[in-house]
Structure formats: structure tokens, C-alpha cells
């Protein structure tokens, strides 16, 4: 992963949900639909970032779902000011952080949270931002029966074999400029997923960069428009597949 994964803007936002538990994990929850749920697998800034919580509020209202953001970093919280403060950004050792939060360590609890939702709700969707992108592909893999549809915005750490195993409808929000979701990987997903017999929605965002959907600059008109479009297409996607 690169510095683009820890860059962005903290939004001036006031989430309206509450904190609870999902299985053994602390979680933010918003919405009250008893039949449809969405789980957000967060980026490196974790479950407390105001940006992702406000997005969850929008998903709950506009996609008519109960939305959860579990904590998948074991209580560790990265200061969101590290996105914009050069000194704090320099002190944030991303590679050491990823070592503490590897796929092998974190996927069992991600899977456990999805199983908890599947046992409670008729339909379950999952969306992953950046670090969380690989995880929703694993949730939607053949034989898992954990989610009914997935979405991801600018996924990081995604491997071709995780794409190959996909077995549920998939939406990808792809910025033009992305060191993690590379052109090679974009080409691979766009050639492979249509061969898998699942519905596929590829949304391309001209001029935007990795992280825009959850950490875009609201003072920049192009980024603001990208954030809003990303939110809208995600809500439309889950409205279609969870109801």
C-alpha cells in the first residue's frame, strides 16, 4: 500500500447512529430495517472516522437498510488528522499497521460479523473501502453464502484469485488514478467478472483518485460530485439487491 491510502480529508460531519456490538466486535449501527443489512468494511482510518459513519447514515436511509461498521482493528484508532497533517502522516507507519492487521488476522472476525448478520437478516450486503475492498470479495466467494451482493470503492490488496472466486453480484467504484487498484487490475476485473455469471456494475470516476469515495475533499467541486455520485450508486445497488 502507498501514501494514497492515508491521504484525504476529514469531513465536518455529525453521524446520527449509535455504538453497539456485532458479535464480539464493537460496531457503529444506524437504521432500523429488520430484514436488510449492510456491513461496511472500513479503510485504515477505522470504524470511528466521521466520514464513513455519515455514509452509513445515508445508506441506511436511502437504501432502507440497517448498516453496521464493525471495528476490525482491535480497538486501534488512527488519528484522522494524519490525512492532512504532514507531521502526523509521517509518524503513521502504514506498513507496520498493515502487519498488525493482515488479511489472515482480520478475515476470521470479518467473516464472523457477516455470519452474525446472515443469521439475523433476510438479505445482507457488504461494501469495502480501500483496505476493506479485498474483504468483501472474500465474503462473496463461492461456497461462503455470507452476503447477497457486494460493492467496493478503490479496493486495496485485492488479488486476482479473490476476483476469480466471486459468486455474488459485484459493484466496483473505480477512480481514474489509483496506485492500489491499478490499470492492470482494472482490466482483469473487467474481463474476468463478466465470465463468472454474476451481475456486475463498474462505475468509473474520471479525474478522481484513490480514497475519493470516503475521504474526498468536499471543498473541491469535482471531488464533492464524486463523493455524492458514489453514495448514490451504492444506495441504488443495494436497494436493488437487498429488497
KOLVO-34928 format. One line per 5 residues: number of its first residue (from 1); their letters; for each residue x, y, z of N, C-alpha, C. Coordinates in Angstrom, 3 decimals. Example, Ala and Ser with C-alpha at 12.3 -4.5 7.8 and 13.67 -1.06 7.14 Angstrom:
REM KOLVO-34928
1) AS) 13.190:-5.690:7.800:12.300:-4.500:7.800:13.200:-3.300:7.800; 12.850:-2.250:7.080:13.670:-1.060:7.140:12.900:0.030:7.870
***
This chain:
REM KOLVO-34928
1) XXXXX) 0.842:-1.191:0.000:0.000:0.000:0.000:0.879:1.244:0.000; 0.309:2.373:-0.410:1.100:3.586:-0.576:0.501:4.742:0.210; 1.158:5.916:0.105:0.695:7.083:0.842:-0.713:7.510:0.460; -1.185:7.127:-0.734:-2.552:7.480:-1.121:-3.564:6.848:-0.178; -3.168:5.776:0.514:-4.088:5.089:1.418:-4.243:5.818:2.751
6) XXXXX) -3.366:6.799:3.014:-3.509:7.556:4.253:-3.660:9.054:3.988; -4.106:9.392:2.779:-4.337:10.783:2.415:-5.827:11.041:2.263; -6.223:12.300:2.441:-7.619:12.641:2.255:-8.038:13.775:3.163; -9.343:13.852:3.419:-9.912:14.959:4.182:-10.942:14.431:5.166; -10.848:14.905:6.405:-11.851:14.590:7.410:-13.043:15.516:7.198
11) XXXXX) -14.227:14.920:7.059:-15.411:15.710:6.804:-15.970:16.310:8.095; -16.571:17.468:7.972:-17.279:18.099:9.092:-18.652:17.456:9.151; -18.768:16.370:9.900:-19.953:15.531:9.850:-20.437:15.184:11.251; -21.723:14.960:11.376:-22.340:14.590:12.652:-23.169:13.330:12.471; -22.565:12.166:12.664:-23.301:10.910:12.500:-24.480:10.819:13.465
16) XXXXX) -25.510:10.082:13.056:-26.737:10.016:13.854:-26.998:8.642:14.452; -26.103:7.669:14.222:-26.303:6.331:14.746:-25.793:6.173:16.164; -25.547:4.928:16.563:-25.082:4.644:17.919:-24.039:3.531:17.880; -23.348:3.360:18.971:-22.367:2.284:19.084:-22.984:1.091:19.792; -22.636:-0.098:19.301:-23.218:-1.326:19.815:-22.190:-2.442:19.676
21) XXXXX) -22.645:-3.671:19.658:-21.799:-4.836:19.406:-22.364:-5.615:18.220; -21.496:-6.141:17.394:-21.880:-7.108:16.369:-21.013:-8.324:16.614; -21.619:-9.371:17.150:-20.820:-10.495:17.609:-19.900:-10.037:18.731; -18.614:-10.273:18.560:-17.636:-9.868:19.581:-17.026:-8.505:19.304; -17.413:-7.871:18.205:-16.782:-6.623:17.779:-17.624:-5.413:18.140
26) XXXXX) -16.944:-4.349:18.589:-17.623:-3.062:18.698:-18.063:-2.643:17.308; -19.180:-1.925:17.230:-19.691:-1.530:15.922:-20.545:-0.274:16.024; -20.532:0.497:14.970:-21.470:1.595:14.777:-22.664:1.041:14.024; -23.871:1.405:14.435:-25.069:0.939:13.750:-26.015:2.099:13.519; -26.672:2.085:12.373:-27.629:3.123:12.015:-28.711:2.501:11.145
31) XXXXX) -29.930:2.975:11.267:-31.043:2.396:10.517:-31.772:1.348:11.334; -32.949:0.931:10.840:-33.784:0.031:11.638:-34.553:-0.999:10.812; -34.107:-1.283:9.602:-34.807:-2.281:8.802:-34.539:-3.675:9.373; -35.587:-4.428:9.721:-35.366:-5.750:10.322:-35.025:-6.841:9.316; -35.103:-6.523:8.023:-34.920:-7.548:7.004:-33.647:-7.403:6.170
36) XXXXX) -33.114:-6.187:6.062:-31.967:-5.937:5.182:-30.848:-5.234:5.939; -29.631:-5.727:5.777:-28.472:-5.145:6.457:-27.319:-4.946:5.485; -26.511:-3.951:5.767:-25.275:-3.693:5.030:-24.136:-3.612:6.039; -23.056:-4.315:5.766:-21.857:-4.206:6.593:-20.790:-3.439:5.817; -20.244:-2.433:6.449:-19.142:-1.671:5.861:-17.828:-2.183:6.434
41) XXXXX) -16.909:-2.550:5.544:-15.548:-2.899:5.970:-14.688:-1.674:5.691; -14.259:-1.044:6.748:-13.653:0.285:6.695:-12.241:0.280:6.111; -11.715:1.496:5.905:-10.328:1.655:5.447:-9.409:1.767:6.659; -8.177:2.204:6.463:-7.209:2.205:7.563:-7.574:3.178:8.678; -8.492:4.112:8.412:-8.891:5.054:9.458:-10.014:4.520:10.339
46) XXXXX) -10.448:3.309:10.061:-11.253:2.571:11.017:-12.709:2.968:11.138; -13.331:2.377:12.129:-14.781:2.458:12.320:-15.239:3.773:12.936; -14.341:4.555:13.502:-14.737:5.803:14.161:-14.660:7.024:13.248; -14.107:6.893:12.048:-13.978:8.034:11.145:-15.357:8.630:10.864; -15.565:9.918:11.129:-16.889:10.522:10.894:-17.375:10.347:9.462
51) XXXXX) -16.456:10.400:8.497:-16.843:10.270:7.086:-17.618:8.989:6.834; -17.071:7.864:7.286:-17.684:6.573:6.969:-18.980:6.390:7.758; -19.048:6.988:8.938:-20.286:6.880:9.711:-21.417:7.668:9.047; -21.108:8.829:8.511:-22.136:9.609:7.825:-22.580:8.906:6.537; -21.634:8.291:5.834:-22.022:7.487:4.672:-22.965:6.361:5.097
56) XXXXX) -22.681:5.721:6.224:-23.560:4.663:6.729:-24.955:5.203:6.981; -25.049:6.403:7.538:-26.359:7.020:7.768:-27.118:7.192:6.457; -26.418:7.635:5.414:-27.055:7.792:4.100:-27.519:6.449:3.550; -26.664:5.430:3.652:-27.040:4.110:3.154:-28.292:3.604:3.872; -28.329:3.799:5.185:-29.466:3.318:5.972:-30.762:3.952:5.495
61) XXXXX) -30.714:5.254:5.256:-31.925:5.973:4.856:-32.273:5.730:3.394; -31.271:5.834:2.521:-31.542:5.834:1.088:-31.623:4.434:0.483; -31.019:3.443:1.146:-31.137:2.054:0.689:-32.043:1.235:1.609; -32.633:1.899:2.589:-33.581:1.266:3.517:-32.990:-0.002:4.124; -31.918:0.177:4.881:-31.215:-0.960:5.482:-30.698:-0.580:6.866
66) XXXXX) -30.418:-1.589:7.665:-29.676:-1.381:8.903:-28.196:-1.545:8.571; -27.391:-0.539:8.893:-25.998:-0.513:8.444:-25.050:-0.595:9.642; -24.081:-1.479:9.549:-23.104:-1.695:10.610:-21.702:-1.375:10.101; -20.917:-0.749:10.972:-19.471:-0.589:10.733:-18.747:-1.215:11.921; -18.390:-2.482:11.851:-17.647:-3.083:12.960:-16.206:-2.563:13.010
71) XXXXX) -15.618:-2.646:14.190:-14.206:-2.319:14.366:-13.390:-3.566:14.062; -12.613:-3.491:12.970:-11.787:-4.637:12.599:-10.311:-4.420:12.897; -9.997:-3.440:13.744:-8.601:-3.180:14.095:-8.338:-3.356:15.585; -9.187:-4.098:16.259:-8.938:-4.441:17.651:-8.821:-3.258:18.581; -9.561:-2.204:18.315:-9.545:-1.023:19.173:-8.507:0.019:18.797
76) XXXXX) -7.599:-0.313:17.894:-6.598:0.666:17.458:-7.257:1.698:16.542; -7.020:2.969:16.818:-7.619:4.050:16.031:-6.511:4.942:15.484; -6.534:5.168:14.178:-5.590:6.076:13.539:-6.185:7.484:13.578; -5.400:8.443:14.035:-5.853:9.834:14.107:-6.221:10.308:12.707; -7.475:10.721:12.476:-7.852:11.178:11.140:-7.098:12.417:10.680
81) XXXXX) -6.498:13.147:11.609:-5.694:14.306:11.219:-4.437:13.884:10.460; -4.093:12.593:10.544:-2.938:12.092:9.792:-3.167:12.181:8.290; -4.413:12.365:7.875:-4.693:12.526:6.448:-4.138:13.833:5.908; -4.189:14.882:6.735:-3.861:16.220:6.243:-2.686:16.889:6.946; -2.309:16.395:8.114:-1.199:16.968:8.868:0.092:16.245:8.479
86) XXXXX) 1.039:16.914:7.832:2.264:16.240:7.350:3.044:15.532:8.451; 3.115:16.140:9.636:3.865:15.531:10.727:3.196:14.246:11.205; 1.880:14.294:11.378:1.159:13.095:11.824:1.165:12.023:10.745; 1.076:12.447:9.484:1.119:11.481:8.385:2.464:10.759:8.362; 3.542:11.505:8.586:4.878:10.910:8.578:5.058:9.908:9.720
91) XXXXX) 4.399:10.166:10.850:4.522:9.279:12.004:3.674:8.022:11.869; 2.700:8.055:10.976:1.827:6.890:10.784:2.550:5.869:9.921; 3.037:4.816:10.562:3.780:3.759:9.869:2.768:2.788:9.260; 2.437:3.001:8.015:1.386:2.229:7.363:1.741:0.755:7.257; 2.975:0.440:6.925:3.349:-0.957:6.740:3.314:-1.720:8.067
96) XXXXX) 3.738:-1.085:9.146:3.653:-1.733:10.455:2.190:-1.945:10.841; 1.355:-0.960:10.531:-0.072:-1.061:10.813:-0.683:-2.242:10.053; -0.315:-2.387:8.790:-0.839:-3.493:7.987:-0.351:-4.837:8.501; 0.841:-4.853:9.059:1.344:-6.084:9.653:0.514:-6.515:10.848; 0.016:-5.528:11.596:-0.841:-5.833:12.746:-2.267:-6.179:12.319
101) XXXXX) -2.603:-5.831:11.089:-3.979:-6.009:10.622:-3.985:-6.702:9.261; -3.342:-7.833:9.207:-3.229:-8.589:7.964:-4.544:-9.269:7.616; -4.645:-9.727:6.375:-5.817:-10.489:5.953:-6.014:-11.721:6.846; -4.926:-12.420:7.095:-5.007:-13.662:7.849:-5.515:-13.417:9.269; -5.139:-12.289:9.843:-5.563:-11.986:11.214:-6.993:-11.480:11.257
106) XXXXX) -7.385:-10.654:10.308:-8.656:-9.950:10.409:-9.823:-10.623:9.692; -9.561:-11.448:8.666:-10.715:-12.000:7.963:-11.592:-12.896:8.836; -11.040:-13.698:9.759:-11.945:-14.508:10.590:-13.001:-13.683:11.324; -12.642:-12.506:11.832:-13.650:-11.709:12.531:-14.578:-10.995:11.552; -14.063:-10.638:10.368:-14.937:-10.080:9.335:-15.988:-11.116:8.941
111) XXXXX) -15.548:-12.347:8.755:-16.464:-13.443:8.419:-17.459:-13.678:9.545; -16.995:-13.633:10.777:-17.869:-13.862:11.922:-18.968:-12.796:12.007; -18.610:-11.551:11.724:-19.612:-10.484:11.747:-20.632:-10.686:10.631; -20.181:-11.090:9.457:-21.103:-11.357:8.354:-22.034:-12.520:8.704; -21.513:-13.540:9.360:-22.344:-14.672:9.769:-23.403:-14.234:10.775
116) XXXXX) -23.029:-13.327:11.681:-23.995:-12.817:12.658:-25.139:-12.089:11.957; -24.801:-11.309:10.943:-25.835:-10.595:10.193:-26.686:-11.563:9.383; -26.059:-12.551:8.771:-26.795:-13.520:7.949:-27.783:-14.311:8.790; -27.468:-14.482:10.065:-28.377:-15.196:10.947:-29.542:-14.351:11.425; -29.432:-13.040:11.232:-30.451:-12.129:11.756:-31.306:-11.492:10.667
121) XXXXX) -30.718:-11.273:9.475:-31.407:-10.546:8.413:-31.656:-11.439:7.204; -32.723:-11.137:6.448:-33.047:-11.916:5.257:-32.054:-11.665:4.130; -31.603:-10.417:4.014:-30.657:-10.043:2.968:-29.505:-9.252:3.589; -28.275:-9.530:3.127:-27.088:-8.851:3.654:-26.190:-8.425:2.503; -25.780:-7.173:2.519:-24.794:-6.671:1.576:-23.541:-6.236:2.314
126) XXXXX) -22.454:-6.108:1.592:-21.200:-5.651:2.198:-20.492:-4.713:1.228; -19.940:-3.635:1.767:-19.135:-2.718:0.972:-17.807:-2.493:1.673; -16.725:-2.503:0.893:-15.395:-2.294:1.445:-14.725:-1.100:0.811; -14.147:-0.248:1.642:-13.389:0.906:1.172:-11.894:0.636:1.331; -11.129:0.838:0.271:-9.655:0.754:0.347:-9.227:-0.566:0.995
131) XXXXX) -8.713:-0.516:2.234:-8.281:-1.731:2.934:-9.378:-2.783:2.961; -10.625:-2.361:3.085:-11.726:-3.309:3.185:-12.152:-3.929:1.869; -11.588:-3.476:0.739:-12.024:-3.959:-0.559:-11.798:-5.442:-0.776; -10.616:-5.932:-0.427:-10.332:-7.354:-0.592:-11.316:-8.201:0.213; -11.712:-7.693:1.391:-12.516:-8.480:2.320:-13.899:-8.795:1.764
136) XXXXX) -14.511:-7.837:1.063:-15.857:-8.113:0.552:-15.812:-9.133:-0.576; -14.718:-9.176:-1.321:-14.582:-10.233:-2.323:-14.511:-11.603:-1.650; -13.804:-11.695:-0.549:-13.750:-12.972:0.160:-15.103:-13.343:0.749; -15.842:-12.348:1.239:-17.181:-12.619:1.765:-18.101:-13.150:0.671; -17.910:-12.637:-0.551:-18.761:-13.036:-1.670:-18.233:-14.203:-2.463
141) XXXXX) -17.283:-14.931:-1.917:-16.670:-16.048:-2.645:-17.586:-17.260:-2.699; -17.341:-18.097:-3.693:-18.107:-19.331:-3.883:-18.103:-20.164:-2.602; -19.286:-20.635:-2.230:-19.412:-21.529:-1.094:-19.565:-20.874:0.250; -19.345:-19.544:0.340:-19.423:-18.895:1.644:-20.857:-18.596:2.084; -21.708:-18.188:1.138:-23.114:-17.881:1.444:-23.252:-16.893:2.602
146) XXXXX) -22.427:-15.858:2.568:-22.406:-14.874:3.652:-23.103:-13.573:3.282; -23.077:-13.202:2.008:-23.671:-11.940:1.569:-24.407:-12.157:0.255; -25.359:-11.261:-0.012:-26.152:-11.355:-1.233:-25.623:-10.472:-2.350; -24.816:-9.480:-2.013:-24.207:-8.589:-3.007:-23.087:-7.819:-2.331; -22.105:-7.406:-3.151:-21.002:-6.607:-2.607:-20.783:-5.357:-3.451
151) XXXXX) -20.165:-4.378:-2.819:-19.682:-3.191:-3.511:-18.322:-2.849:-2.925; -17.481:-2.223:-3.717:-16.195:-1.757:-3.207:-15.790:-0.484:-3.912; -15.196:0.412:-3.169:-14.649:1.641:-3.739:-13.139:1.613:-3.589; -12.435:1.823:-4.709:-10.965:1.825:-4.753:-10.346:0.769:-3.832; -10.558:-0.525:-4.150:-10.053:-1.591:-3.283:-8.533:-1.656:-3.244
156) XXXXX) -8.019:-2.004:-2.064:-6.590:-2.233:-1.882:-6.345:-3.704:-1.574; -5.142:-4.177:-1.879:-4.698:-5.526:-1.524:-5.490:-6.628:-2.227; -6.277:-6.281:-3.232:-7.089:-7.260:-3.945:-6.214:-8.097:-4.875; -6.416:-9.423:-4.840:-5.638:-10.330:-5.664:-6.532:-10.969:-6.726; -5.959:-11.326:-7.886:-6.764:-11.945:-8.948:-7.532:-13.180:-8.489
161) XXXXX) -6.936:-13.988:-7.629:-7.634:-15.199:-7.195:-8.872:-14.875:-6.355; -8.865:-13.717:-5.682:-10.055:-13.297:-4.944:-11.162:-12.865:-5.907; -10.769:-12.280:-7.024:-11.735:-11.952:-8.082:-12.291:-13.232:-8.691; -11.421:-14.199:-8.959:-11.823:-15.450:-9.603:-12.898:-16.187:-8.808; -12.868:-16.057:-7.476:-13.759:-16.843:-6.620:-15.124:-16.185:-6.417
166) XXXXX) -15.333:-15.019:-6.974:-16.558:-14.256:-6.740:-17.800:-15.017:-7.198; -18.864:-14.954:-6.358:-20.087:-15.687:-6.689:-21.363:-14.881:-6.442; -21.242:-13.585:-6.172:-22.428:-12.750:-5.919:-22.326:-11.481:-6.762; -23.450:-10.776:-6.958:-23.400:-9.511:-7.696:-22.370:-8.556:-7.110; -21.647:-7.866:-7.990:-20.498:-7.051:-7.572:-20.533:-5.688:-8.240
171) XXXXX) -20.295:-4.666:-7.441:-20.152:-3.297:-7.933:-18.761:-2.785:-7.559; -18.083:-2.135:-8.504:-16.774:-1.544:-8.236:-16.816:-0.058:-8.591; -16.392:0.781:-7.646:-16.259:2.216:-7.862:-14.777:2.497:-8.091; -14.453:2.849:-9.327:-13.066:2.892:-9.766:-12.632:4.307:-10.141; -11.720:4.922:-9.383:-11.188:6.223:-9.787:-10.171:6.076:-10.915
176) XXXXX) -10.008:7.121:-11.672:-9.045:7.082:-12.773:-7.629:6.857:-12.264; -7.279:7.505:-11.148:-5.913:7.469:-10.626:-5.862:6.642:-9.348; -5.209:5.496:-9.412:-5.212:4.613:-8.250:-3.986:3.705:-8.281; -3.084:3.909:-7.316:-1.880:3.085:-7.239:-2.182:1.685:-6.715; -3.350:1.519:-6.067:-3.683:0.227:-5.485:-4.590:-0.597:-6.400
181) XXXXX) -5.616:0.030:-6.932:-6.469:-0.634:-7.921:-5.935:-0.205:-9.280; -4.869:-0.877:-9.699:-4.084:-0.479:-10.858:-4.850:-0.707:-12.160; -4.340:-0.130:-13.237:-4.969:-0.352:-14.534:-4.955:-1.834:-14.891; -3.881:-2.515:-14.561:-3.804:-3.956:-14.826:-4.909:-4.709:-14.093; -5.145:-4.325:-12.820:-6.179:-4.998:-12.044:-7.578:-4.583:-12.516
186) XXXXX) -7.725:-3.327:-12.930:-8.996:-2.889:-13.516:-9.311:-3.728:-14.753; -8.327:-3.881:-15.606:-8.529:-4.669:-16.826:-8.889:-6.115:-16.476; -8.250:-6.640:-15.457:-8.513:-8.028:-15.078:-9.937:-8.198:-14.563; -10.365:-7.319:-13.649:-11.720:-7.438:-13.113:-12.750:-7.259:-14.221; -12.492:-6.326:-15.140:-13.459:-6.059:-16.202:-13.534:-7.175:-17.242
191) XXXXX) -12.511:-7.983:-17.331:-12.561:-9.129:-18.246:-13.054:-10.381:-17.532; -12.679:-10.543:-16.264:-12.977:-11.786:-15.546:-14.395:-11.834:-14.986; -14.831:-10.763:-14.324:-16.127:-10.829:-13.629:-17.286:-11.117:-14.584; -17.321:-10.534:-15.792:-18.418:-10.884:-16.701:-18.455:-12.357:-17.106; -17.382:-13.082:-16.862:-17.348:-14.510:-17.174:-17.860:-15.376:-16.022
196) XXXXX) -18.147:-14.763:-14.864:-18.452:-15.535:-13.664:-19.942:-15.790:-13.461; -20.784:-15.237:-14.333:-22.210:-15.473:-14.203:-22.876:-14.691:-13.093; -22.279:-13.546:-12.710:-22.878:-12.677:-11.685:-23.099:-11.286:-12.280; -24.076:-10.571:-11.752:-24.296:-9.201:-12.194:-23.101:-8.342:-11.801; -22.766:-7.381:-12.644:-21.559:-6.582:-12.444:-21.825:-5.138:-12.837
201) XXXXX) -21.464:-4.229:-11.946:-21.637:-2.800:-12.186:-20.299:-2.104:-11.959; -19.676:-1.647:-13.035:-18.379:-0.960:-12.951:-18.609:0.531:-13.140; -18.305:1.298:-12.099:-18.506:2.744:-12.116:-17.139:3.433:-12.159; -16.899:4.186:-13.219:-15.598:4.831:-13.433:-15.712:6.326:-13.133; -14.739:6.857:-12.398:-14.758:8.252:-11.957:-13.550:8.991:-12.537
206) XXXXX) -13.789:9.687:-13.634:-12.737:10.402:-14.345:-12.109:11.480:-13.459; -10.783:11.517:-13.452:-10.058:12.578:-12.769:-9.909:12.410:-11.270; -10.574:11.429:-10.684:-10.514:11.249:-9.237:-9.461:10.209:-8.857; -9.128:10.186:-7.567:-8.006:9.377:-7.097:-8.425:8.444:-5.970; -7.540:7.514:-5.649:-7.760:6.537:-4.587:-8.229:7.234:-3.305
211) XXXXX) -9.283:6.693:-2.723:-9.797:7.204:-1.457:-10.923:8.212:-1.593; -11.243:8.626:-2.827:-12.170:9.734:-3.019:-13.541:9.477:-2.403; -14.042:8.228:-2.449:-15.426:7.952:-2.063:-15.676:8.104:-0.570; -14.596:8.005:0.219:-14.757:8.105:1.672:-13.874:9.185:2.291; -12.921:9.723:1.512:-12.032:10.753:2.049:-11.847:11.914:1.076
216) XXXXX) -12.782:12.088:0.140:-12.679:13.164:-0.831:-12.818:14.532:-0.195; -12.273:15.546:-0.866:-12.288:16.922:-0.368:-13.629:17.573:-0.721; -14.481:17.849:0.269:-15.792:18.426:-0.042:-15.728:19.867:-0.534; -14.572:20.512:-0.392:-14.436:21.889:-0.880:-14.047:21.942:-2.352; -13.691:20.794:-2.915:-13.350:20.707:-4.329:-14.575:20.206:-5.098
221) XXXXX) -15.104:20.976:-6.036:-16.355:20.595:-6.706:-16.317:19.222:-7.367; -15.202:18.886:-8.011:-15.125:17.596:-8.687:-15.135:16.446:-7.688; -14.396:16.609:-6.591:-14.370:15.558:-5.574:-15.715:15.456:-4.863; -16.320:16.589:-4.579:-17.634:16.589:-3.927:-18.662:15.874:-4.795; -18.629:16.145:-6.087:-19.544:15.484:-7.008:-19.278:13.982:-7.042
226) XXXXX) -17.989:13.605:-6.984:-17.635:12.191:-6.978:-18.131:11.483:-5.732; -17.990:12.126:-4.577:-18.483:11.547:-3.321:-19.991:11.324:-3.405; -20.702:12.325:-3.907:-22.161:12.231:-3.983:-22.604:11.160:-4.985; -21.925:11.112:-6.129:-22.281:10.086:-7.118:-21.987:8.696:-6.574; -20.854:8.547:-5.898:-20.508:7.251:-5.319:-21.563:6.818:-4.312
231) XXXXX) -21.976:7.732:-3.456:-23.006:7.421:-2.467:-24.297:7.002:-3.153; -24.663:7.731:-4.194:-25.927:7.449:-4.887:-25.930:6.082:-5.567; -24.817:5.737:-6.235:-24.804:4.454:-6.950:-24.742:3.279:-5.981; -24.085:3.467:-4.841:-24.064:2.405:-3.833:-25.471:2.181:-3.278; -26.176:3.268:-2.974:-27.541:3.134:-2.449:-28.455:2.466:-3.476
236) XXXXX) -28.313:2.843:-4.733:-29.117:2.227:-5.793:-28.812:0.737:-5.918; -27.536:0.391:-5.839:-27.108:-1.002:-5.957:-27.717:-1.869:-4.857; -27.599:-1.408:-3.614:-28.112:-2.216:-2.519:-29.642:-2.189:-2.454; -30.261:-1.114:-2.902:-31.715:-1.103:-2.994:-32.187:-2.211:-3.928; -31.459:-2.400:-5.012:-31.840:-3.423:-5.998:-31.649:-4.829:-5.458
241) XXX) -30.559:-5.087:-4.737:-30.217:-6.466:-4.380:-30.610:-6.879:-2.973; -31.057:-5.925:-2.151:-31.462:-6.285:-0.789:-32.969:-6.229:-0.591; -33.697:-5.835:-1.629:-35.148:-5.688:-1.489:-35.867:-6.387:-2.636
***
